[in-house]
Amino acid sequence: MTTEMTVAIGGLGVIGEAVAKRLAEGMPGLRLVAVSARRRERADARLSEMGVSAPVLPLEELGAVADVVVECAPASVFMDVAAPALANGRIFIPLSCGMLLQHEDLADRAAQSGGRIIVPTGALLGLDAVRAASEGVIHSVTMVTRKPPAGLAGAPHLLDNGINIENLTAPLKVFEGTARDAAAGFPANVNVAAALSLAGIGADTTLIEIWADPTVTRNTHTIKVDSDATRFEMTIEGIPSREHPATGMLTPLSVIATLRGLVSPMRVGT
């Protein structure tokens, strides 16, 4: 690469910190130019501890200063990151990809401005195979998610339906329905459902089960796809972050791999 792409990170939690640290350590062709966080003084101190030199800006300003904007903030502020990034024609990498199902006009906004939306695989697997199969005819896509109860605590679906997952001694199915409803009911927990639906047959025909399971220690996703071209089943067991059990440790690595793919002279996968 003869040119450098600048990167801004919206959100400095478990994912944002890991990505910022890796960029600061050096990724050829990529340079961190800004981050955003709710608590600026804490963010400045944390960046200093990690040896990261980057200004802390409001979410709304990131799209004006970087070629690539990575969103890893709470879903409630998703559009504060997404709208300016796409208005400025940037590459937008969302982690709260369930919000794409609520703002389906964003792809049109990207097309009008010359921007791009790139959804990382995150804590999932096999999206290449799902995308390839979707070029033909897919008959069904299902996913069963099992998480330790702590990884689902506070989800709107649980609160709205009075579902208590404390002190469970056996697995409890807490949701069964479409990927669209799963993403709305568990915005911090199963963005993988939205990613799977976007890669395949859509949010209203991709079917999801979610279990609060005290017998597992890893976030487990099993995907089954049946199509004219192939039939496959895949299971991934992601290790939850200790700081934030809803987030798998693979997720920040997926973002880093996505960023590296933007500047790499060779890309492997669909």
C-alpha positions in Angstrom: 0.0 0.0 0.0 1.3 3.4 -0.9 -1.3 5.4 1.0 -2.6 5.2 4.5 -6.2 4.9 5.7 -7.2 6.8 8.8 -9.4 5.1 11.4 -11.7 6.5 14.1 -13.3 4.3 16.9 -16.7 5.2 18.3 -16.8 3.7 21.8 -14.0 2.7 24.1 -15.2 -0.4 25.8 -13.8 -3.9 25.6 -13.9 -3.9 21.8 -12.8 -0.3 21.2 -9.9 -0.5 23.6 -8.6 -3.7 22.0 -8.8 -2.3 18.5 -7.2 1.0 19.5 -4.3 -0.8 21.2 -3.6 -2.9 18.1 -3.7 0.1 15.8 -1.4 2.0 18.2 1.0 -1.0 18.1 1.2 -0.6 14.4 -0.8 -2.0 11.5 0.7 -1.1 8.1 -1.5 1.1 6.0 -3.8 2.1 9.0 -3.5 4.9 11.5 -5.7 5.7 14.4 -6.7 9.4 14.4 -9.6 9.7 16.9 -11.7 7.8 19.4 -15.0 8.7 21.2 -16.1 7.8 24.7 -18.9 9.0 27.1 -16.4 9.8 29.8 -13.6 11.9 28.2 -11.3 12.2 31.2 -11.4 8.5 31.9 -10.8 7.8 28.2 -7.8 10.1 28.1 -6.3 8.3 31.1 -7.0 4.9 29.6 -5.5 5.8 26.3 -2.4 7.1 28.1 -2.1 3.8 30.0 -2.2 1.9 26.8 0.3 4.2 25.0 -2.3 5.3 22.5 -2.0 8.9 21.2 -5.4 10.0 19.7 -7.8 12.8 20.5 -11.2 12.0 22.2 -13.9 13.5 20.1 -17.7 13.5 20.2 -19.3 10.6 18.2 -20.8 13.0 15.7 -17.3 14.3 14.7 -15.7 11.0 13.8 -17.1 10.9 10.3 -15.3 14.1 9.5 -11.8 13.1 10.5 -11.3 9.5 9.3 -11.6 7.3 6.2 -12.9 4.4 8.3 -15.3 4.7 11.3 -15.7 1.7 13.6 -18.8 1.7 15.7 -18.6 -0.2 19.0 -20.8 2.0 21.1 -24.2 1.3 22.8 -27.0 0.7 20.4 -28.8 3.8 21.7 -26.2 6.1 20.0 -25.7 4.1 16.8 -27.0 6.8 14.5 -24.8 9.4 16.1 -21.9 7.4 14.6 -23.5 6.0 11.5 -25.2 9.1 10.0 -22.1 11.4 9.9 -19.8 8.6 8.7 -22.0 7.7 5.7 -22.8 11.4 5.0 -19.1 11.9 4.6 -18.7 8.9 2.3 -16.7 6.9 4.8 -16.3 3.2 5.3 -18.5 2.4 8.2 -17.9 -0.8 10.3 -20.8 -1.4 12.7 -20.7 -3.8 15.7 -24.2 -2.9 16.7 -25.3 -4.4 13.4 -28.8 -5.2 14.7 -29.5 -1.5 14.3 -29.1 -1.9 10.5 -32.4 -3.8 10.6 -34.0 -0.7 12.2 -32.4 1.7 9.8 -32.6 -0.1 6.4 -32.2 3.2 4.6 -28.5 3.3 5.5 -27.4 1.3 2.5 -29.1 3.9 0.2 -27.3 6.7 2.1 -24.0 4.9 1.6 -24.8 4.5 -2.2 -25.6 8.2 -2.5 -22.5 9.4 -0.7 -20.0 6.8 -2.0 -19.6 5.3 1.5 -19.6 1.6 2.4 -21.0 -0.5 5.2 -18.9 -3.5 6.1 -20.3 -5.8 8.8 -17.5 -7.8 10.5 -18.1 -11.5 11.2 -17.8 -10.7 14.9 -18.3 -13.7 17.2 -19.8 -15.8 14.4 -18.5 -18.1 11.8 -19.3 -19.3 8.3 -20.8 -16.0 6.9 -18.7 -16.7 3.7 -20.6 -19.9 3.1 -24.0 -18.3 3.9 -23.2 -15.4 1.5 -22.1 -17.8 -1.2 -25.2 -20.0 -0.7 -27.4 -16.8 -1.0 -26.3 -16.4 -4.6 -28.4 -19.4 -5.2 -31.5 -20.6 -3.4 -31.5 -20.9 0.4 -34.5 -22.8 1.9 -33.8 -22.1 5.6 -31.3 -20.6 8.0 -31.6 -21.2 11.7 -29.4 -20.4 14.7 -29.5 -21.6 18.3 -27.6 -19.4 20.8 -26.7 -20.6 24.3 -25.1 -18.1 26.7 -24.3 -18.1 30.4 -27.1 -16.2 32.0 -24.8 -13.3 32.9 -24.3 -12.7 29.1 -28.0 -12.1 28.7 -28.7 -10.1 31.8 -30.6 -6.8 31.2 -31.8 -7.6 27.7 -35.0 -5.7 26.9 -36.9 -8.9 25.9 -36.3 -10.4 29.3 -37.4 -7.2 31.1 -40.4 -6.6 28.9 -41.6 -10.2 29.4 -40.7 -10.6 33.1 -38.3 -13.5 32.4 -36.0 -14.1 35.3 -32.7 -15.8 34.5 -31.1 -15.5 38.0 -30.2 -18.6 39.9 -31.0 -20.9 37.0 -30.1 -24.6 37.5 -31.1 -25.8 34.0 -31.2 -24.3 30.5 -34.1 -22.0 29.8 -35.3 -21.0 26.3 -35.9 -17.3 26.6 -36.6 -16.5 22.9 -37.8 -18.1 19.7 -38.6 -16.1 16.6 -37.1 -14.1 13.8 -33.7 -12.5 13.6 -35.3 -9.1 13.4 -37.1 -9.6 16.7 -34.0 -11.2 18.3 -31.9 -8.2 17.4 -34.5 -5.8 18.8 -35.0 -7.8 22.0 -31.3 -8.5 22.7 -29.4 -5.5 21.2 -26.2 -6.0 23.2 -26.3 -9.8 23.0 -27.1 -11.3 19.6 -25.9 -8.9 16.9 -24.7 -12.1 15.4 -28.4 -12.9 14.5 -28.5 -9.7 12.5 -25.2 -10.4 10.7 -26.4 -13.9 9.8 -29.7 -12.6 8.4 -27.9 -9.9 6.4 -25.6 -12.5 4.9 -28.4 -14.9 4.0 -32.2 -14.8 3.5 -33.1 -11.7 5.5 -34.2 -10.8 9.0 -37.8 -12.0 8.7 -37.1 -15.5 7.5 -33.9 -16.3 9.6 -35.1 -18.1 12.7 -33.4 -17.8 16.1 -33.5 -19.6 19.4 -31.8 -18.0 22.5 -31.2 -20.0 25.7 -29.9 -18.8 29.0 -27.8 -21.8 30.0 -26.0 -22.2 33.3 -24.3 -25.4 32.1 -22.2 -23.5 29.5 -19.2 -21.2 30.1 -18.9 -20.1 26.5 -21.2 -18.2 24.1 -22.3 -20.9 21.8 -23.9 -20.4 18.4 -25.1 -23.3 16.2 -26.1 -22.4 12.6 -27.9 -24.7 10.2 -28.3 -23.8 6.5 -30.2 -25.8 3.8 -29.9 -24.6 0.2 -30.0 -25.9 -3.3 -26.2 -25.8 -3.4 -25.3 -27.1 0.1 -26.4 -28.1 3.5 -24.2 -27.5 6.5 -24.2 -27.1 10.3 -21.6 -25.1 12.2 -21.0 -24.5 15.9 -18.8 -21.9 17.5 -18.0 -21.6 21.2 -16.7 -18.1 22.0 -15.1 -17.2 25.2 -16.9 -14.3 26.9 -14.9 -11.2 27.9 -14.4 -11.1 31.6 -15.1 -7.3 31.6 -18.3 -7.6 29.6 -19.8 -11.1 29.4 -22.1 -10.2 26.5 -19.1 -9.6 24.3 -17.0 -12.5 23.0 -13.2 -12.2 23.0 -13.2 -13.1 19.2 -15.2 -9.9 18.4 -12.4 -7.3 18.6 -10.1 -9.7 16.7 -12.7 -9.9 13.9 -12.7 -6.1 13.7 -8.9 -6.0 13.6 -9.0 -8.6 10.8 -11.6 -6.6 8.9 -9.5 -3.5 9.1 -6.4 -5.4 8.0 -8.4 -6.7 5.0 -9.1 -3.1 3.8 -5.4 -2.5 3.1 -4.0 -6.0 2.5 -2.8 -6.8 -1.0 -4.4 -10.3 -0.7 -7.7 -11.3 0.7 -8.8 -14.8 1.6 -12.5 -15.6 1.6 -15.6 -14.6 -0.3 
